[in-house]
Amino acid sequence: MPPALALEELVRVLKSNFSRWVKREKGARGFAWQTGYAAYSVSHSSAAAVAKYILEQEEYHRHILFQEEYLEFLKKNKIEYDERFIWG
């Protein structure tokens, strides 16, 4: 991501382009994004592990709910949160 690009703009463009693609290519007319988002940076040395996680996440989430995984991630990384505002 270029340093001059605001995260909010990047997310807006990604959501817009992906929405257009998924509706056109996959016929997902009822597709909609959630209202919020979160973004985290990844070091170059962790990029391969993150890519592997993304490729395997469908199988992974058959065994652990995303919500459980996300709360564990926040706790592990000592990120303060209020659960009332996470799931909206």
C-alpha contacts under 8 A as a table, 3 or more apart, distances in Angstrom:
res1	aa1	res2	aa2	distance
1	M	5	L	7.00
2	P	5	L	5.52
3	P	6	A	7.72
5	L	9	E	6.94
5	L	10	L	6.94
6	A	9	E	5.33
6	A	10	L	6.44
7	L	10	L	5.05
7	L	11	V	6.19
8	E	11	V	5.27
8	E	12	R	6.16
9	E	12	R	5.00
9	E	13	V	6.19
10	L	13	V	5.26
10	L	14	L	6.11
11	V	14	L	5.08
11	V	15	K	5.96
12	R	15	K	5.32
12	R	16	S	6.08
13	V	16	S	5.12
13	V	17	N	6.04
14	L	17	N	5.31
14	L	18	F	5.91
15	K	18	F	5.25
15	K	19	S	5.87
15	K	33	W	7.53
16	S	19	S	5.23
16	S	20	R	6.29
17	N	20	R	5.21
17	N	21	W	6.22
18	F	21	W	4.97
18	F	22	V	5.98
19	S	22	V	5.31
19	S	23	K	6.12
19	S	31	F	7.33
19	S	32	A	7.56
20	R	23	K	5.41
20	R	24	R	6.12
21	W	24	R	5.17
21	W	25	E	5.68
21	W	26	K	7.61
22	V	25	E	5.34
22	V	26	K	5.06
22	V	27	G	6.63
22	V	28	A	6.04
22	V	31	F	7.81
23	K	26	K	5.64
23	K	27	G	4.72
23	K	28	A	4.67
23	K	29	R	5.45
23	K	31	F	7.22
24	R	27	G	5.60
24	R	28	A	7.65
28	A	31	F	5.40
34	Q	37	Y	7.67
42	V	46	S	6.33
42	V	47	A	6.45
42	V	50	V	7.97
43	S	46	S	5.33
43	S	47	A	6.43
44	H	47	A	5.17
45	S	48	A	7.36
46	S	49	A	5.43
46	S	50	V	6.28
47	A	50	V	5.12
47	A	51	A	6.13
48	A	51	A	5.10
48	A	52	K	6.18
49	A	52	K	5.07
49	A	53	Y	6.18
50	V	53	Y	4.99
50	V	54	I	6.24
51	A	54	I	5.13
51	A	55	L	6.28
52	K	55	L	5.15
52	K	56	E	6.19
53	Y	56	E	5.18
53	Y	57	Q	5.65
54	I	57	Q	5.22
55	L	58	E	7.70
56	E	59	E	5.68
56	E	60	Y	6.19
57	Q	60	Y	4.74
57	Q	61	H	5.88
58	E	61	H	5.37
58	E	62	R	6.73
59	E	62	R	5.36
59	E	63	H	7.52
60	Y	63	H	5.79
60	Y	64	I	6.70
61	H	64	I	4.95
61	H	65	L	5.57
61	H	66	F	6.35
62	R	65	L	7.26
64	I	68	E	6.75
64	I	69	E	6.78
65	L	68	E	5.28
65	L	69	E	6.34
66	F	69	E	5.02
66	F	70	Y	5.97
67	Q	70	Y	5.16
67	Q	71	L	6.25
68	E	71	L	5.39
68	E	72	E	6.24
69	E	72	E	5.14
69	E	73	F	6.16
70	Y	73	F	4.98
70	Y	74	L	6.30
71	L	74	L	5.12
71	L	75	K	6.23
72	E	75	K	5.11
72	E	76	K	5.94
73	F	76	K	5.14
73	F	77	N	6.16
74	L	77	N	5.32
74	L	78	K	6.00
74	L	79	I	4.97
74	L	80	E	7.21
74	L	81	Y	7.68
75	K	78	K	4.96
75	K	79	I	6.16
75	K	80	E	7.75
76	K	79	I	7.83
81	Y	85	F	7.99
81	Y	86	I	7.78
82	D	85	F	5.80
82	D	86	I	6.88
83	E	86	I	5.07
83	E	87	W	6.95
84	R	87	W	6.73
84	R	88	G	6.73
85	F	88	G	5.48
